[in-house]
Amino acid sequence: MVKVIEHIQIPMSDGTQLAAKLWIPDRAEQNPVPAILEYIPYRKRDFKALRDEQTYRYFAEHGYAGVRVDLRGSGDSEGILRDEYLQQELDDGLEILKWIADQEWCNGNIGMIGISWGGFNGLQIAALQPPELKAVVSVASSDNRYADDVHYMGGNLLTDNLSWSATMFAYNSCPPDPELVGEKWRDMWLERLSGSGLWLKKWLEHQHFDDYWKHASVCTDYSNIKCPVMAVSGWADGYSNTVFRLLENLEVPVKGLVGPWGHKYPHLGGPGPTIDFLAECVRWWDQHLKGIDNGMDQEPDLKVWMQDTVSPISSSRPGRWVAEEKWKKGNGKMQSFNLKPGMIDFNEDLPDFSIVQQIQSPLSVGLFAGKWCSYSASTDLPYDQREEDGGALVYDTQPLDESIEILGAPYVELMLSTDKPVATVAVRISDVAENGKATRVTYGVLNLTHRNGDETPEPIEPGEKYKVNVPLNYIAQHFPQGHRIRLAVSTSYWPLVWPAPEPAKLTIYPASSKLFLPIRNTDKKVDENLREFGKPQLNDYRETTLLKPAKREWQVIHNMANNEVSLHVVNNDAKIRLEDINWTMQKNVTEKYSYKNDDYDSVKGDVYSERIFERGQWHVATYTRTVLTSTKTHYIIQATLDAYEGDARIFSKSWSERIERNLM
C-alpha cells in the first residue's frame, strides 16, 4: 500500500514555494522511513510523470518515501530558473533536505538519486555536507562542469552546448498546471518567460575553465564529499569518464557501474541489455540508509560491460559483465605502440625518423560521429567509420594474432606542428572487422591551445613542433583475433565539435608519436563470481492514450545543387494524454547542422522546439528557435521565443548576440 500525494508545496526561506510529489509507504507516519529525493527541472506533472511513478512507487513498496521536487522556476514551482547549478539551486536543495527530515513519515535519513541534472546536483549537494544526506546514486553526471559536460570537450565547443541550451530554452518556456497552482498560473508563466534568459550566451561567454565552471564542479575538491556514492553511466553516454574519476578520487565508499547504455537509466534504455537497476538502488539504500548488511560493500568496486565486436550499423551491444575488485588510476597495463605511416607497430624498434605526414580534413569528418551524449538506441550512435576515415590520417595494426581487451582511458602522444594559431585535433580508435567495416570504440578531441590545460590556453606558434597528449574517453572493449585496431587523426569533427576559426593543416611526426592502450589484466575468478543483475521489473501504473507516435530521424544530406552538407535530426516524443488528470503533452524538436563549400564561416546550427499542453478547451504552446553561426572572431546567436494561449500570442521575444572567440 502506497500513499501518493500528487502536489505539495515546500516553503523556502525567501517565501518561494517549490512543488513536490510524494510516495509514502503504508503506516510511515507511525513508523518513519528513509526518503529518496530527486530534484530536477523536468516537470513532475507531465514529462517525467510515468517514469517517476515507476521509480518512486517501487521505492515506496520497498520501504522508502519518494520525493520528486521541481526546481525553482520549473514545472509547478514558483520563481525563475536562470541557469543550471546556481548557488540558489543548491541552497534550495539544503532546505528541501531539512524539510523532508522534519516530516513525520521520515526518520531523518535521506538519499539523493538522479540522472544527468539530478546526478549533478546529488554530487554538488553532497559536497556541501548536509547532515540529512546519507548516500547518493549519481547517474550520467559529471564532476567537471567545463571539461566533461555538454559544453566543452578538450577545450572545444561541443554542439551539444547549443542543443542542450535549446532544450532548456524550451523547458523554461513551459507553464505550470493551472489545476495545481490555481489562478496565478499565468503570472508564473509570464515571469519565467521574461526572466529565464538566453543560457547559451552565458555559456559562450565562459570559454575556459574559470570560476563560473569551477562553481559546483566537485573535482575542485573531492574531499568535500563525505557520504557514499554509487556512480553509474553507459558507454554510449557522454558521461562515463566521471565514474572512473570518482572511484579514483573519492575517500568514501564508492561503487562504479558502467553498462552499454546511452543517456538513460539502466532499467529503461539501450543499447545493450537493461538491468534491474531499481533493485540495485534498493540494495544501496538498504546498506547506507537502513544499515542492513547485505554484502554490497564486499562486492567489486567497479562493474563494467566489456563490449564485444559489433557491426557499426547495429544498435545491439553484445558483451559480458566484468569487474575490478579495486579501481585506481592505471589499473590496466598501459602499453605503448609506435606509429608508422599507415601502421600501428607492435614491435619495439623505432620507425624511420625522416617521414612526416600532413592532414587538413574536410568539414565532413564527423558527420557520422553520432551525438556526444546519445539518447537513442539507434539513430544518434556513430556509423561505419570508413565514412570518416577518408578525411583523416589512418594507422592500422596487422590483423591481431590473439584477442586484446582494454579497460581504461587510452591516449595518443603526438608530435605535431600546425600552420594556424588555433587548431583542433580529433583522434578515434576503431575496431576493424575482417570485412573492413569500422566500428568506433572511443575518441578524443583537443583544442591545441589547451594543450597545457583549460584555465589559461596558449596560442600555437605556427610551424613550431609540440608534443601533446590527447586523452580518449574511458572504454572497455574486446578486440577479437583477426580484427585490426585503427587510429584515425583528423583536424575537424563537425558537428560533434564546433570547428576552429579557420582550416588548419597539421604536420604529424609518426616516429615521435605513440598510441597508449590500457590492456586489461583479466581476473577470470572475479568476473565469473559476479552476481547477476536481473531483468527490470516495471509496471504501468497510469492510464495513457497515444495520440501520435514518436518520430526519430538522423539524416546526412549533401545537396549537390548548392553544395550544402547538413545533418538533419528529428526528435519528436509521442503525443500522449494522461487520462487521470486529462492532460495532453507534446514535445517536438528538429535540429539542423550545416555548412557550404567546406567554408568554415558557413557553419551553422539551428534548433527549433515546440512544447504543447492541452486540457479540454485549454491550450497553450511555446515555440523556441536558436541559431548559432560563427566568423573567425565571433560566435553569433539569433534566438526567438513565442508563447500562445489558445490562438493569442501572449509573449514574444528575440535575441541577437555576438560573443568574441577566445582561442576557440
N, C-alpha and C positions, 0 to 999 in steps of 0.2 A: 504494500500500500504506500503510495507516494502522494504527498500533498503538493500541488502546484499552485504557486501564487504568480499569476500572469504578469502583474505590474505592481511594483512597489517603488517608492522614492527614497533615496538615501540622501540625507541632507549634508552638504558640505559646509565648512565653517564660514564661507562667504555668502551663504544663503542659496547657492545654486543647488538644484535638486537633480540627482543622477538617477536614471531609470534602471531597474533591475528586474530580473525574473528569477524565481526561486523554485527549487525542487527539494522538498524536505521529507526525510524518511518518516515512516509511521512512528508516532509517540516520541519524536525527537525533543518535543517540548518538555517531556518528563525525563527523558534520558538523552541529554545533549550529545551531539556527534561532531566529528571534524567537518570542515567545509572545504569545498574546492571552488576557487574563483577563476573566471575568465573575464578579461577586462579589455574590450576591443571596440572599434568604431563601426562594425559591420552589421548593426541593426538586428537586435534580438527578435524583433517583432516579425520580420519577414525573410530577409536574405539568408540568415543563419538559423531560422526557426526550426526547420526539420532536422538539421544536424544537431542543434542544441538539445532537442527533445530526446534524441537517441543517446547522446552522451550523458546528460545530467540525470535523466531518468535511470540510466544504468548505474551511475554512481550512487544515486539515492537508494536504489534497490540493494546496494552493497554497503549501506550504512554511512553515506556521506551526503551532506547537504550541498546541492549545486547552486552556484550563484553566478548569473551572467549579467554583466553590467555594461551598458552603453557608455562610451567615453563622453565626457563633457562636449556638447555640441554635435553629438551624433545620435542617430536613432530617436529615442523618446526622451533623451536627456536635455536639460536646459544648457544654455551657454553657447559658445562658439569654439569650434576646433580649428586652431590656427596653424598647426604644424604637428609633426609626429614627435613623440617622446619629449615634449616640453616639460620643464620642471613642474608646471601646473598639473600635468597629467600624472606625474609620479607622486606629487603631494596629495592629489585626489585619491590615488591608489592606497596611500598610507591611511587616509581617513576611512576608506572603504573597509580595509582590513580591521580597523578598530571597531567600526560599526558591526561587522559580521561577528567579531568575537564577543560583542556585548549582547547579541541576540540570545534568547532563552533556549533556542534549539542548537546552539553551537557551544562546544566545550572549550573553545579558545585556540584550538589547533587548526591551522589553515594551510592548504596547499594552493599553488597557482599553476595553471596549465594554459597553454596557448600555442597556436601555430602562427608563424610569421609575427605580426604585430604583438599578439599575446605572448608569443615566445620571447620576443624582445623585452617587453616590459616586465615579464616574470623575472628575468635576469636583472634588469635595471632596478626593480623594487627590492629584490633580494640584496643587492649591493648596498641598499640603504639600511639594511638590518632591522626591519620591524620585528618586534618580539613575537607577533602572532604568526608570522610566516615560517613554517617548519620544513617545507620541501617544495621543489619546483619541478615541473615537467615542461621543458622548453623544446618545441618542435620547429624546425626550419627557421632558426633565428640566427642572430649574429652578435658577436662580442665587439665588432668594429664597424661602426655605422658608416665610415667612409670607404674603407678598403674592401669590405666584404658584404656589401648590401646592394640594393638595386641601383645605387647612384654611380659609383665609380669602381673600376677594376684595374689594378696595375697602373693607376694614375690616368686611365682613360675614361671618358664619359660613356656610360652604358646607355643604350637607347631604352632599356627598362626604366631609366630615370624619367624619360618622357612618358612611357606607357604607364608607369606607376603614378606619376603626378596627375595624369589624366584620369586614372581610376579614382583617386581621392578627390579630384575636382568634381567628379560626378557624384560620389558618395556624399560630399559636403553640401551638395545642392538638394538633397532629398529632405522632404518634410517629415515631422513626427506624425503619429497616427492620432487624428482628432478624437477617436473613441477613447484613447488613453489619457491624453493631455488636456482635452476639453477645448474651450473656445480660444484659448491662447495659441492654438497650433499655428495659425497664420503668422502671428507676430514672431513666434520662434523660428518659423521657416524663413521669413524675410531677414531676420537677424543673422542667420547663418549664411544666407545667400549673399548678403552685402559684406559680411565680415570675415569669411574664411580665407579669402585671398588667393593669390596665384602661387602655389607652393613651388612650382618649377623655377620661378625666378629666384626664390630664396636658395634653392639647391644649386643653381648655376652660379650664384654669387660666392659660393664657397667651393672652389675648385681644388683645394689642397686640404690636407688633414689638419685643420685649425681647431680652435676652441669650440666652434659650432658643432663639429662632428665628434670631438672628444667628449662633449657632454653626453652622458648616458651610454658611452662606449665602455663596457666593463673591462675591456682589455687594458685600459689605463691603470687599473689596479685590481687584479683578480682576487687579492686577499680580502677585499671588501665583502665578498660573498661568503657567508658563514653557514648557510643551510645546504642540505644535499640537493644535487641536481641530476635529473635524467635528461640527457641531451640526445635529440632524435632528428634524423633527416634522411634524405634519399639521394642516390647518385644522380638522378635526373633533375634534382632541385638545384637551386643556386647556392644553398646554404650548408652544404655538407662539411666544409672545412672547419666550421665552428665547433663541431662535435669533437674533433681531434684536439683543437687548441684548449678547449675546456678540460679535456682529460689530461692534457699536458701541464696545465697551469693552476687548476683549482686545488685548494688544500682541504677540501671537504669530500665526503663520499660522493662519487660521481660515476654514473654509468652512461655508456655511449651505445647508440643503436643506429645503424645506417643500413637501410634497405635499398631496393632498386627504384623507389618511388620518385614521383615528381613532387610538386608543392601541394601535398595533401596529407591529411592524417593517414597513418599506415593502415587503418582499417577501412579507409574509404576510397583509395585510388591507386592506380598503377603508375607506370608499367611494372610488370612483375607481380608476384604473389602478394596479396594483402595478408595481414595477420590480425589476431585478436588483441588489438592494441589496448582497448579499454580494460581488458583483463590484466594486461601488463601494468597499466596505470594503477589499478586497484591493488596489485601486489606491492607497488612502490608506495602508495598511500598507506597500506596496512603496515609496512615496515616503518615508515617515518612519521606517520600521524597517529597511529594506534599502538605503535611499539610491539607489533606482532613479529616474532622471529620466524619468518617464512623462508629463510635461506637466501633471500635475494642478494644480501650483502656478500655472500660467499660465491656468487656467480662471477664469470669473467667480466672485467671492466668494459670490454668492447665486444660487440657482436656486429658483424657486417655481412652483407650479401656479396659473396665472391662471384662476380659476374663471369659467365661463360661466354664463349664466342657466339655472335648472333649476326644475322644479316642486317645491314644498315637500313633496310626498308621494313624491318619487323618492329612491331610495338611490344613484343614479348621481351622478357629479360631473364633467360634461364640462368641458373647458377645454384649455389648452395650457401647455407649459413656457416660461417667460420667465426672464430673468437680469438681474442688475445686476453690472457689472464690479467696482465697489467699492460697498460699502454703508456709509453713515454716517447718523446721525440726520437726518431731514428730507431724504432723497434726492428724494422727490417734492415737487411744488409743493403746499404746504398752502393750499388755497383755502377761504375762509370764505363761508358762506351765511347770510343773515338769516332769522329766523323770524317768521312772522306766524301768527295763529290759523288752524290747519289747513294752513299752507303753508310750504314752504321756498322762499325767494325768491332767484333767481339775480341779481337786479338789485342795484345798489349803493345805491339810495335807501333811506332809513331808514323803517321802518314807523311806524304810529301809536303813540305812547308811552303813550296812555291806556288801552290794552287789557291786562287781566290775565286769566289762566286759573287754574283750580283743579282739582286731582285728588286723590282718595283712592281708590285702587284696591281692588277686591276681592281676596281671597287667591287667587282662581282664576287671576290673571295670573301665568303661569309654569308652569302645568300642562302646556303644550305646548312648553316650552323645551328639552326633551331633558336630557341629562346634561352636567354641567360637563366631564367627561372621558369622551368616547364610546369604548366598547369594541366597538361593533357597527356594521355597515354599514347597519342599517335601524332597529331598534327604539328606540334611545335618541337619535336625531337630532331636531332641532327640527321641528315640524309647521307647517302653514299658520298664519302669524302673525295672520290675521284672527280666530283663536280667542282671541288675547290682546288685540287692539287695542281691543276694546270697553271694556276697563277702563283705558285709557291715553289720554293726550293724543297725538294723531297729527298729524304735519306731513308733507305730500307736496309733491314738486316737480310741476310740469307735466310731461306726457309729454316725454321727452327728445328734443330736435331732432337730436342726434347721440349716439353711444355715448360712455360715460365709463369709464375704467379707473382703479381706485385700487390703490395698493400702499403699505402702511404702517399707522400707527395713527391712525384717526380720533379725534376727541374733540369733546365738546359743552361749550360755555361757557354756563352757566345762571345767570341772575339769579333768585333764589327766596327765599321765606320759608316757614316751616312753623309749625304750632301745637303741636309737641311738641319736647322737648329732645333726643330721639333719633329719627332718621328715615332711611329709605333711599330713594334714587332709582335707578331702573333705566332704562337707555336702550338702544334697539335700532335698528339700521339694517336695513331690508329692501329687497329687490328686488321691486317690484310689477309683475306682468305685465299685459298688456293685458286679460286675463280677470279681473283683480282678485286673483288668488292672490298671497300674500305670502310670500317665502322669506327667512328671517333670514340676514343676511350677517355681522354681527358685533354685539357687545353689550358693555356695561359696567355695573357696579353700584358705588355709593358709599354707604357709611355716612356721613352728613353730619357726624358728629362727627369723622371722619377727613379732613375737607376740607383740613387743613394738614399731613397726614402720619399715619403709622401708629404712631409711637412714643408720642406724647402727645396723644391725642384731646381735643377740647374740646366741651363741651355746646353745643347750639344755643339761642340766646335766642329763644323763640317770638315771632313777629311781626317780627323784625329781618330786613332784607334781607342776603343773602350772594351773592357771585359765586363760583361753584365750577366747576372743570373736572372733567368726568367722562371719563376715558380709556376707550376701547373697545379690544378686542383687535386686534392686527395682522391684516391680511387682504389678499388680492389678489382683486379682483372686477371683472368686466366687466359693466357695465350697458348693455344694448342700446338702440338708438334706439326710441322709442315706449314704453319702460317708465318707471316713476316710481321715485324714491328716497324711501323713507319713514323718518322718525324717529319713534319712539314712546317716550313717557316715562311711567313708572308708579311707584307707591310701594311695590310689592311684586313679588317674583319667586320665589314659592314654588312648588315645593320646591327650586329650584336654590339659593336662599339662604334661610337662616332669617329669619323676619320680625323687625322691630323689636319692642320690648316692647309697643307698642300702636299702633293705627292712627293714621297722621299724614296731615294734609291739607297738600299743597304748593300754594303760590301761585307760578305761573311768570309772569315778565315777559318776553314774547317779544321786545319791542323791544330789550331789553338782553341778549338771548341769541343764540348763534350755533352753527352746525354747521361743523366743520372737516373737510374730506376731503383725503387725500393723493393728489392727481391724479398719475398716473404719466406721466412723460415717456418714451414708448416709443422704445427704440433697436432698430429692426427688425433691424439688422445683427447685433447681439449675440444676439437671440432666434433668428434664422434659422441662426446658426452653432453652435448648441448641439449637443453630442454627444448622441446618443440613449442612453438608459439600458439598453434591452433588457428582455427578459422574464425573470422569475425562473426559475432552473434548479434545481428541487427534486426530491429523490428520497426515497422511503420506505425507510429502512434497517432498520426493526424491524417485526416482525410483531405486529399488534394484532387483537383481536377486539372488535367493537362489541356491547356487551350491552344498552345503552339509549341512544337518540339524545339529543342536546342539546335543551333546550327554552328558548325565549326569548319572553317576553311583556312588553308595556308597555301597560297599560290605565288609562285615566282613567274613573273611575266617580263618578256623582252619584246617591246613594241618596235619592230624593225622600221616602221614608218617614221618615227621621230627619235629612235634610238634611246627611248626611256626604258630603264630597267627598274622593276618595282617588286616589292614583296607586299602582297595583299593578305590581310588577316581579318577573318570574321569570327567573332567570339560572342555569339548570342546565346544567353541562357534560355531555358524553356520558360514560356509564359504559363504561370500556374495560378490557381485560385486556392487559397487556404480556406476550406469550407467552414471551419468552426468560427472564424472571425469575418467571413465574407470579404476577403482581402485579396485582390489580384495584383501581381507584381510582374514586371518585365524589365530585363536588362539587356540592351543591345550595344555592341561595341564593334567598330571597324577601325583598322589601322592600315596605314599605307606608308611604306618606306621606299624612297625612290631616288634616282639620280639620272642625269642625261649625259651622254657622250663621255663618260668616265671623268666628268668635271666635278672636282671637289666642292666648288661653290654652288653646285646644283643639288647637293644632298638635302633631303627633306624628310621629316617625319610628321605624320598627320594622323591624329587620333580623334575620333568622333564617338560620343557616347549618348545613349538615351536611357533615362530611368522613368518608368511609368507605373503609377499606382491607381487603383480603382476600388470603389465600394459603392455598389448601386449606381446612382446618378453622379456621384462624386468622382472626379477625375482630375489628377494632377500629373504633370510631366515636366522633366527638365532635359535640356539638350546642351551639351558642352562640346567644345571643339578646341583642340590645342595643336598648333602647327609650330614646329621648330625647324629653322634653317640656320645657315651659318655662312660667314665670309672668313677670310684669312684672319680677321682681327676680332670678330664678334659672333656671339650667338644671338639669334633673333627669334622672339616669341610673338606669335599672334594667337589670341585666345578669345573665345566668346562663351557667354553663359546666358541662356534664356529659360525662363520658368513660366509655366502655364497652369492656370486653374480653370478647368473647362476649356473654352475657346479663347479666354482672355489671357494675354501675356501680362503677367503681373511683375516681372522683373527682367531686366536686360542689362548686360554689361559687357564691355570689350576691353581687351588689354593689348598694348603694343610695347614691347620691351626689347632693349638691346643690352647685352651683358658682354663686357670685354673678355676675350680669351686670355688666359694667363698660363702660358706654356702648355696649352691643351690643344 
